[in-house]
Amino acid sequence: ISAMKQVGVKKCVMLTGDRKEAAMEVAKELGIDEVHAELLPADKVAQVERLLREKPKKEKLAFVGDGINDAPALTRADIGIAIGAGTDIAIDAADVVLMTDEPSRIAPAIRIARRTLGIVRGNIALALGIKGAVLLAGAFGFVSMWGAVFADVGVTLLAILNALRALGGVKSR
């Protein structure tokens, strides 16, 4: 939970079908902000709906689950995360599947996703910028067809080399 708070998760809510006393004890130990216990699958969906209404528009709601009872809430959340040891139904319902049953892998997954998105946006800006410049230069006769082809292949190679940055630089823990 503390690692998730470090990557920018503002609020952690526990939705569980377990007894209230057990849920409160776990939540207190882990530092969870809000707890709702003894929930049926429909109750979990109702809580997810409430959280979706309460959150600011630009923020995303992620739901983490591992069982058949979590599948409806996984599909309703902005981002459904299934833990790898979960049921096939939960895995099918989720947007993201962690291949281990360690919730501690969520924070590194968020860091990796943000880094990857930044690289993708950078590649798009680079490609559009260079292609636009070559298009304008070609329209005014400064670049031949071969120059345009070379620029196109060059942009592709630059984007691939830039994307290789995603392979390194993100610590998993």
BALOBA-1460 file (C-alpha; in Angstrom, 3 decimals):
// residues 173
<rec num="1" residu="i" x="0.000" y="0.000" z="0.000"/>
<rec num="2" residu="s" x="2.812" y="2.422" z="0.829"/>
<rec num="3" residu="a" x="4.496" y="1.683" z="-2.531"/>
<rec num="4" residu="m" x="1.207" y="2.425" z="-4.310"/>
<rec num="5" residu="k" x="0.905" y="5.715" z="-2.425"/>
<rec num="6" residu="q" x="4.456" y="6.571" z="-3.547"/>
<rec num="7" residu="v" x="3.486" y="6.159" z="-7.225"/>
<rec num="8" residu="g" x="0.496" y="8.453" z="-6.790"/>
<rec num="9" residu="v" x="-2.421" y="6.269" z="-5.720"/>
<rec num="10" residu="k" x="-4.508" y="8.644" z="-3.630"/>
<rec num="11" residu="k" x="-6.933" y="6.282" z="-1.922"/>
<rec num="12" residu="c" x="-6.951" y="2.548" z="-1.206"/>
<rec num="13" residu="v" x="-10.319" y="0.956" z="-0.491"/>
<rec num="14" residu="m" x="-10.819" y="-2.652" z="0.561"/>
<rec num="15" residu="l" x="-13.958" y="-4.366" z="-0.723"/>
<rec num="16" residu="t" x="-14.187" y="-7.864" z="0.678"/>
<rec num="17" residu="g" x="-16.634" y="-10.624" z="1.361"/>
<rec num="18" residu="d" x="-14.787" y="-11.494" z="4.567"/>
<rec num="19" residu="r" x="-15.971" y="-10.745" z="8.090"/>
<rec num="20" residu="k" x="-15.858" y="-7.108" z="9.133"/>
<rec num="21" residu="e" x="-13.581" y="-7.731" z="12.125"/>
<rec num="22" residu="a" x="-10.959" y="-9.511" z="10.019"/>
<rec num="23" residu="a" x="-11.139" y="-6.887" z="7.275"/>
<rec num="24" residu="m" x="-10.720" y="-4.019" z="9.748"/>
<rec num="25" residu="e" x="-7.695" y="-5.690" z="11.325"/>
<rec num="26" residu="v" x="-5.992" y="-6.226" z="7.948"/>
<rec num="27" residu="a" x="-6.849" y="-2.702" z="6.789"/>
<rec num="28" residu="k" x="-5.398" y="-1.179" z="9.943"/>
<rec num="29" residu="e" x="-2.184" y="-3.167" z="9.576"/>
<rec num="30" residu="l" x="-1.750" y="-2.260" z="5.903"/>
<rec num="31" residu="g" x="-2.840" y="1.383" z="6.103"/>
<rec num="32" residu="i" x="-5.912" y="1.067" z="3.897"/>
<rec num="33" residu="d" x="-8.045" y="4.223" z="3.813"/>
<rec num="34" residu="e" x="-11.571" y="2.764" z="3.636"/>
<rec num="35" residu="v" x="-13.026" y="-0.704" z="4.296"/>
<rec num="36" residu="h" x="-16.279" y="-2.362" z="3.230"/>
<rec num="37" residu="a" x="-16.714" y="-5.962" z="4.395"/>
<rec num="38" residu="e" x="-19.207" y="-8.826" z="4.101"/>
<rec num="39" residu="l" x="-19.979" y="-7.847" z="0.504"/>
<rec num="40" residu="l" x="-21.568" y="-9.988" z="-2.177"/>
<rec num="41" residu="p" x="-20.429" y="-9.538" z="-5.810"/>
<rec num="42" residu="a" x="-23.324" y="-7.130" z="-6.504"/>
<rec num="43" residu="d" x="-22.349" y="-5.112" z="-3.428"/>
<rec num="44" residu="k" x="-18.780" y="-4.817" z="-4.721"/>
<rec num="45" residu="v" x="-20.073" y="-3.518" z="-8.048"/>
<rec num="46" residu="a" x="-22.270" y="-1.007" z="-6.215"/>
<rec num="47" residu="q" x="-19.259" y="0.225" z="-4.241"/>
<rec num="48" residu="v" x="-17.192" y="0.502" z="-7.447"/>
<rec num="49" residu="e" x="-20.030" y="2.507" z="-9.026"/>
<rec num="50" residu="r" x="-20.053" y="4.830" z="-5.998"/>
<rec num="51" residu="l" x="-16.286" y="5.286" z="-6.151"/>
<rec num="52" residu="l" x="-16.495" y="6.020" z="-9.882"/>
<rec num="53" residu="r" x="-19.068" y="8.750" z="-9.231"/>
<rec num="54" residu="e" x="-16.977" y="10.283" z="-6.425"/>
<rec num="55" residu="k" x="-13.612" y="10.398" z="-8.187"/>
<rec num="56" residu="p" x="-12.448" y="13.399" z="-10.238"/>
<rec num="57" residu="k" x="-12.963" y="12.977" z="-14.004"/>
<rec num="58" residu="k" x="-9.255" y="12.837" z="-14.872"/>
<rec num="59" residu="e" x="-8.444" y="10.138" z="-12.336"/>
<rec num="60" residu="k" x="-8.789" y="6.395" z="-12.896"/>
<rec num="61" residu="l" x="-10.247" y="3.772" z="-10.596"/>
<rec num="62" residu="a" x="-8.437" y="0.445" z="-10.471"/>
<rec num="63" residu="f" x="-9.936" y="-2.674" z="-8.934"/>
<rec num="64" residu="v" x="-7.727" y="-5.598" z="-7.939"/>
<rec num="65" residu="g" x="-9.272" y="-9.036" z="-7.544"/>
<rec num="66" residu="d" x="-8.559" y="-12.719" z="-7.862"/>
<rec num="67" residu="g" x="-11.806" y="-14.623" z="-7.674"/>
<rec num="68" residu="i" x="-15.072" y="-15.274" z="-9.415"/>
<rec num="69" residu="n" x="-16.778" y="-12.887" z="-6.982"/>
<rec num="70" residu="d" x="-14.513" y="-10.071" z="-8.206"/>
<rec num="71" residu="a" x="-15.170" y="-10.496" z="-11.945"/>
<rec num="72" residu="p" x="-18.176" y="-8.122" z="-12.169"/>
<rec num="73" residu="a" x="-16.289" y="-5.349" z="-10.345"/>
<rec num="74" residu="l" x="-13.160" y="-5.963" z="-12.451"/>
<rec num="75" residu="t" x="-15.144" y="-5.295" z="-15.614"/>
<rec num="76" residu="r" x="-16.815" y="-2.172" z="-14.211"/>
<rec num="77" residu="a" x="-13.688" y="-0.409" z="-12.942"/>
<rec num="78" residu="d" x="-11.663" y="1.854" z="-15.225"/>
<rec num="79" residu="i" x="-8.774" y="-0.598" z="-14.845"/>
<rec num="80" residu="g" x="-9.336" y="-4.185" z="-13.730"/>
<rec num="81" residu="i" x="-6.269" y="-5.937" z="-12.341"/>
<rec num="82" residu="a" x="-6.412" y="-9.700" z="-11.780"/>
<rec num="83" residu="i" x="-3.846" y="-11.340" z="-9.577"/>
<rec num="84" residu="g" x="-2.254" y="-14.327" z="-11.360"/>
<rec num="85" residu="a" x="-3.364" y="-16.997" z="-8.932"/>
<rec num="86" residu="g" x="-6.969" y="-15.972" z="-9.561"/>
<rec num="87" residu="t" x="-9.720" y="-17.785" z="-11.353"/>
<rec num="88" residu="d" x="-9.989" y="-17.884" z="-15.138"/>
<rec num="89" residu="i" x="-13.144" y="-15.750" z="-14.961"/>
<rec num="90" residu="a" x="-11.349" y="-12.986" z="-13.051"/>
<rec num="91" residu="i" x="-8.401" y="-13.150" z="-15.457"/>
<rec num="92" residu="d" x="-10.741" y="-12.909" z="-18.472"/>
<rec num="93" residu="a" x="-12.596" y="-9.957" z="-16.926"/>
<rec num="94" residu="a" x="-9.452" y="-7.959" z="-16.139"/>
<rec num="95" residu="d" x="-7.571" y="-5.424" z="-18.245"/>
<rec num="96" residu="v" x="-4.249" y="-6.302" z="-16.601"/>
<rec num="97" residu="v" x="-3.134" y="-9.657" z="-15.219"/>
<rec num="98" residu="l" x="-0.274" y="-9.930" z="-12.748"/>
<rec num="99" residu="m" x="1.320" y="-13.321" z="-13.295"/>
<rec num="100" residu="t" x="2.149" y="-13.694" z="-9.608"/>
<rec num="101" residu="d" x="-0.131" y="-13.566" z="-6.617"/>
<rec num="102" residu="e" x="1.811" y="-10.667" z="-5.103"/>
<rec num="103" residu="p" x="-0.138" y="-7.406" z="-4.776"/>
<rec num="104" residu="s" x="3.244" y="-5.723" z="-4.206"/>
<rec num="105" residu="r" x="3.753" y="-5.959" z="-7.990"/>
<rec num="106" residu="i" x="1.027" y="-3.364" z="-8.649"/>
<rec num="107" residu="a" x="3.213" y="-0.309" z="-7.924"/>
<rec num="108" residu="p" x="6.001" y="-1.427" z="-10.305"/>
<rec num="109" residu="a" x="3.352" y="-2.166" z="-12.951"/>
<rec num="110" residu="i" x="2.071" y="1.415" z="-12.606"/>
<rec num="111" residu="r" x="5.624" y="2.777" z="-12.987"/>
<rec num="112" residu="i" x="6.255" y="0.625" z="-16.063"/>
<rec num="113" residu="a" x="2.929" y="1.655" z="-17.634"/>
<rec num="114" residu="r" x="3.633" y="5.352" z="-17.092"/>
<rec num="115" residu="r" x="7.144" y="5.070" z="-18.518"/>
<rec num="116" residu="t" x="5.863" y="3.144" z="-21.539"/>
<rec num="117" residu="l" x="3.120" y="5.697" z="-22.171"/>
<rec num="118" residu="g" x="5.696" y="8.503" z="-22.059"/>
<rec num="119" residu="i" x="7.868" y="6.702" z="-24.609"/>
<rec num="120" residu="v" x="4.878" y="6.087" z="-26.885"/>
<rec num="121" residu="r" x="3.858" y="9.747" z="-26.739"/>
<rec num="122" residu="g" x="7.432" y="10.789" z="-27.461"/>
<rec num="123" residu="n" x="7.581" y="8.462" z="-30.481"/>
<rec num="124" residu="i" x="4.321" y="9.852" z="-31.845"/>
<rec num="125" residu="a" x="5.510" y="13.449" z="-31.461"/>
<rec num="126" residu="l" x="8.881" y="12.606" z="-33.035"/>
<rec num="127" residu="a" x="7.325" y="10.789" z="-35.993"/>
<rec num="128" residu="l" x="4.695" y="13.436" z="-36.694"/>
<rec num="129" residu="g" x="7.216" y="16.262" z="-36.332"/>
<rec num="130" residu="i" x="9.790" y="14.786" z="-38.692"/>
<rec num="131" residu="k" x="7.215" y="13.593" z="-41.229"/>
<rec num="132" residu="g" x="5.515" y="16.997" z="-41.189"/>
<rec num="133" residu="a" x="8.835" y="18.786" z="-41.720"/>
<rec num="134" residu="v" x="9.807" y="16.457" z="-44.593"/>
<rec num="135" residu="l" x="6.316" y="16.830" z="-46.114"/>
<rec num="136" residu="l" x="6.621" y="20.615" z="-46.083"/>
<rec num="137" residu="a" x="10.170" y="20.496" z="-47.400"/>
<rec num="138" residu="g" x="9.063" y="18.113" z="-50.163"/>
<rec num="139" residu="a" x="6.129" y="20.339" z="-51.105"/>
<rec num="140" residu="f" x="8.571" y="23.215" z="-51.728"/>
<rec num="141" residu="g" x="11.029" y="21.022" z="-53.644"/>
<rec num="142" residu="f" x="13.748" y="20.800" z="-51.000"/>
<rec num="143" residu="v" x="13.463" y="17.029" z="-50.577"/>
<rec num="144" residu="s" x="13.333" y="14.392" z="-53.308"/>
<rec num="145" residu="m" x="11.265" y="11.219" z="-53.190"/>
<rec num="146" residu="w" x="14.345" y="9.297" z="-52.037"/>
<rec num="147" residu="g" x="14.907" y="11.792" z="-49.266"/>
<rec num="148" residu="a" x="11.324" y="11.332" z="-48.115"/>
<rec num="149" residu="v" x="11.683" y="7.528" z="-48.155"/>
<rec num="150" residu="f" x="14.942" y="7.801" z="-46.229"/>
<rec num="151" residu="a" x="13.284" y="10.124" z="-43.689"/>
<rec num="152" residu="d" x="10.377" y="7.686" z="-43.301"/>
<rec num="153" residu="v" x="12.693" y="4.725" z="-42.671"/>
<rec num="154" residu="g" x="14.842" y="6.891" z="-40.416"/>
<rec num="155" residu="v" x="11.817" y="7.895" z="-38.316"/>
<rec num="156" residu="t" x="10.879" y="4.243" z="-37.950"/>
<rec num="157" residu="l" x="14.387" y="3.322" z="-36.800"/>
<rec num="158" residu="l" x="14.489" y="6.271" z="-34.378"/>
<rec num="159" residu="a" x="11.131" y="5.232" z="-32.914"/>
<rec num="160" residu="i" x="12.337" y="1.649" z="-32.474"/>
<rec num="161" residu="l" x="15.564" y="2.775" z="-30.817"/>
<rec num="162" residu="n" x="13.621" y="5.128" z="-28.551"/>
<rec num="163" residu="a" x="11.180" y="2.325" z="-27.641"/>
<rec num="164" residu="l" x="14.101" y="0.126" z="-26.572"/>
<rec num="165" residu="r" x="14.430" y="2.440" z="-23.571"/>
<rec num="166" residu="a" x="11.382" y="0.673" z="-22.149"/>
<rec num="167" residu="l" x="13.493" y="-2.451" z="-21.607"/>
<rec num="168" residu="g" x="15.642" y="-0.793" z="-18.980"/>
<rec num="169" residu="g" x="15.518" y="1.853" z="-16.323"/>
<rec num="170" residu="v" x="12.468" y="0.685" z="-14.344"/>
<rec num="171" residu="k" x="13.200" y="-0.988" z="-11.040"/>
<rec num="172" residu="s" x="10.742" y="-3.755" z="-10.218"/>
<rec num="173" residu="r" x="10.678" y="-3.141" z="-6.484"/>
